[in-house]
Structures are given as structure tokens and as C-alpha cells.
Amino acid sequence: MKIIAALIVFAVLALIFIVATKKEAGIQSTEGEWPFYAKKLMSAPEQTLYFRLVLALPDYIVLSQVQLSSFLGVKKGNQRLAWLNRINRMSADFVVCAKDTSVIAVVELDDSSHERSDRKIADAKKDKALTAAGVRIVRWHVKSIPDKQTIRAELHAQPMVEVNASMEIEPANQSAQ
């Protein structure tokens, strides 16, 4: 009787292992249909802020949902991958750039989820990385999205670059040759 019970337990465990292995193999397979669908990049409040940023800052480029690793580098002499892993999967809600794509500021739109302790830790980590890189951080709450004038005032919107007649980008302070 004990042998039959042991065989049944072994068979059940073997079956579970086979099913789990097949599921894992199915995830790694490149054949067949993949379970993705297109979704909106921004929530309704984020869309509102995005369009206000664009209207308020016509001399700038406004990007949304940008991975920190796309615009933060690691100083030489440091373990690049180890430091990039600290900001892995972190993104900025909006990145305001000059026409030459240099970063002017990061704008974060916070909602009530940012009151949770795990989000406070993640926000502090993001802020520390941005501050270390010399990137200005502006945080607004979703319940008080600023108007165009407030955005301009807060970000001190001054054109950082000028576009010449041939559409080439030149720094605003560069003297003519």
C-alpha cells in the first residue's frame, strides 16, 4: 500500500514537472501567437499634462515615458552595469529637452499611489539618480496639474538653442563665425 501511494505521489510530481516545463518552454518559444496588445502610452491626466507642456514650451522637445537608462550615463571608473541595474525599469513621466536633445528637466506627475511606502522608496531612488546627474526634477500632483503659465514659470522656459534657416540646430550662445 505504501509503495502504491509513493508511486502515485511520484507520478503526480512528475506530471506537475512536465506541465511546468512545457509552460516555461511555451513562454520562450518564438513560434505561435504572442499575447501582446497595444495600449495607451499615457493615462488621461498624463495626456492633459503632456499637451500643456507642449503648448507651454514650444521651443523644447517633450518626451514621455522615457527610461532613465536612456538619458543617464555612468561616470568612468564605476561599474556601469551595476549602477544601471539600480535604475533598471525606472522611467520618467516626461523629459523636457532642448532642441539638441540635452535634458533640461524631468517632470513627474504623482497620484495617490506615490503615498505608498514602496513608491516613496522608488521615487527617492529615482530622485537621487536624477539629482546625481544634475537633472532638475519637477513634481506635480495629478489633482493640481498646472496651466501653461505656471509650467513656463516653473521650468524657466528660455530657448536653449536656436534653429537657423536651414533647420540645423545651433547652440543659442554660440557666436557666429
C-alpha positions in Angstrom: 0.0 0.0 0.0 2.8 2.4 0.9 4.5 1.6 -2.5 1.3 2.4 -4.4 0.9 5.7 -2.5 4.6 6.6 -3.2 4.1 5.8 -6.9 1.0 7.9 -7.1 2.8 10.8 -5.4 5.8 10.3 -7.7 3.5 10.3 -10.8 1.7 13.4 -9.7 5.0 15.2 -9.1 6.4 14.1 -12.5 3.2 15.3 -14.2 3.5 18.7 -12.5 7.1 18.9 -13.5 6.3 18.1 -17.1 3.4 20.6 -17.3 5.5 23.4 -15.7 8.4 22.6 -18.1 6.1 22.8 -21.1 4.6 26.1 -19.9 8.1 27.6 -19.5 9.1 26.3 -22.9 6.0 27.9 -24.4 6.9 31.3 -22.9 10.4 31.1 -24.5 9.1 29.9 -27.9 9.1 32.4 -30.8 6.6 30.4 -32.7 2.8 30.7 -32.4 0.8 33.7 -31.3 2.3 36.1 -28.7 -0.1 37.5 -26.0 0.6 41.2 -26.6 -1.8 44.0 -27.4 -1.3 47.8 -28.0 -2.3 50.0 -25.1 -2.3 53.7 -24.5 1.1 55.2 -23.5 -0.4 57.8 -21.2 -3.3 58.0 -18.8 -5.8 60.8 -19.2 -4.1 63.1 -16.6 -0.7 62.4 -18.3 -2.2 63.3 -21.7 -3.5 66.6 -20.2 -0.1 67.5 -18.8 1.7 66.4 -21.9 -0.3 68.7 -24.2 0.1 71.6 -21.7 3.8 71.0 -21.6 4.0 71.0 -25.4 1.9 74.2 -25.7 3.8 76.0 -22.8 7.2 75.0 -24.1 7.2 75.4 -27.9 11.0 75.8 -28.1 11.6 72.4 -26.4 11.1 68.8 -27.1 8.8 67.0 -24.7 9.2 63.2 -24.4 7.0 60.9 -22.4 7.7 57.6 -20.6 11.5 57.6 -21.1 13.6 55.0 -19.4 16.2 56.6 -17.1 18.9 54.5 -18.6 18.2 56.2 -22.0 19.4 59.6 -20.7 21.6 58.9 -17.6 25.1 57.7 -18.1 27.5 56.2 -15.6 30.8 58.1 -14.9 34.0 56.4 -15.9 35.7 54.4 -13.2 32.4 53.0 -11.9 30.8 49.6 -12.5 28.4 50.7 -15.4 26.1 47.6 -15.3 25.8 47.6 -11.5 24.8 51.2 -11.5 22.4 50.9 -14.4 20.8 48.0 -12.6 19.9 50.4 -9.8 17.7 52.4 -12.2 16.5 49.4 -14.3 12.9 49.6 -15.2 12.6 53.2 -13.9 11.1 55.8 -16.3 10.5 59.5 -16.2 6.9 60.6 -16.9 8.2 63.5 -19.1 11.6 64.6 -20.2 11.9 68.2 -21.3 14.8 68.7 -23.7 16.4 71.5 -25.6 16.4 71.2 -29.4 19.8 69.5 -29.3 18.1 66.8 -27.0 20.1 67.8 -23.9 17.9 67.2 -20.9 16.5 70.4 -19.3 14.2 68.8 -16.7 12.2 65.7 -15.7 8.6 66.2 -14.9 6.8 63.7 -12.7 3.0 63.5 -12.3 2.2 61.9 -8.9 -1.1 60.4 -7.9 -2.2 58.8 -4.6 -0.1 55.7 -5.3 3.0 57.8 -4.6 1.9 57.8 -0.9 2.6 54.1 -0.6 5.9 53.2 1.1 7.2 51.2 -1.8 6.6 54.1 -4.2 8.2 56.6 -1.8 11.3 54.4 -1.8 11.3 54.1 -5.7 10.7 57.9 -6.0 13.6 58.7 -3.7 15.8 56.4 -5.6 14.8 58.0 -8.9 15.3 61.5 -7.5 18.7 60.5 -6.2 19.8 59.3 -9.6 18.5 62.4 -11.4 20.0 64.7 -8.8 23.4 63.0 -9.1 23.3 63.6 -12.8 22.4 67.2 -12.3 18.9 66.8 -13.8 16.2 69.1 -12.4 13.1 67.3 -11.1 9.7 68.9 -11.1 6.8 67.0 -9.4 3.2 67.9 -9.8 0.2 66.2 -8.3 -2.4 64.8 -10.6 -5.1 66.8 -8.7 -3.3 70.1 -9.5 -2.0 69.9 -13.0 -0.6 73.3 -13.7 -1.7 75.7 -16.5 0.7 76.9 -19.3 1.8 80.0 -17.5 2.7 78.0 -14.3 4.6 75.5 -16.4 6.6 78.2 -18.1 7.3 79.9 -14.8 8.3 76.7 -13.1 10.6 75.5 -15.8 12.0 79.0 -16.6 11.3 78.4 -20.2 14.0 80.2 -22.2 15.0 78.8 -25.6 18.3 76.9 -25.1 19.0 76.5 -28.8 18.1 78.4 -32.0 17.1 76.8 -35.2 18.7 78.5 -38.2 17.1 78.9 -41.6 18.5 75.6 -43.0 16.9 73.8 -40.0 20.3 72.9 -38.5 20.5 73.2 -34.7 23.0 75.6 -33.2 23.5 76.4 -29.6 21.9 79.8 -28.7 25.1 81.2 -27.1 27.4 80.1 -30.0 28.9 83.1 -31.7 28.7 83.4 -35.5 31.9 82.6 -37.4 
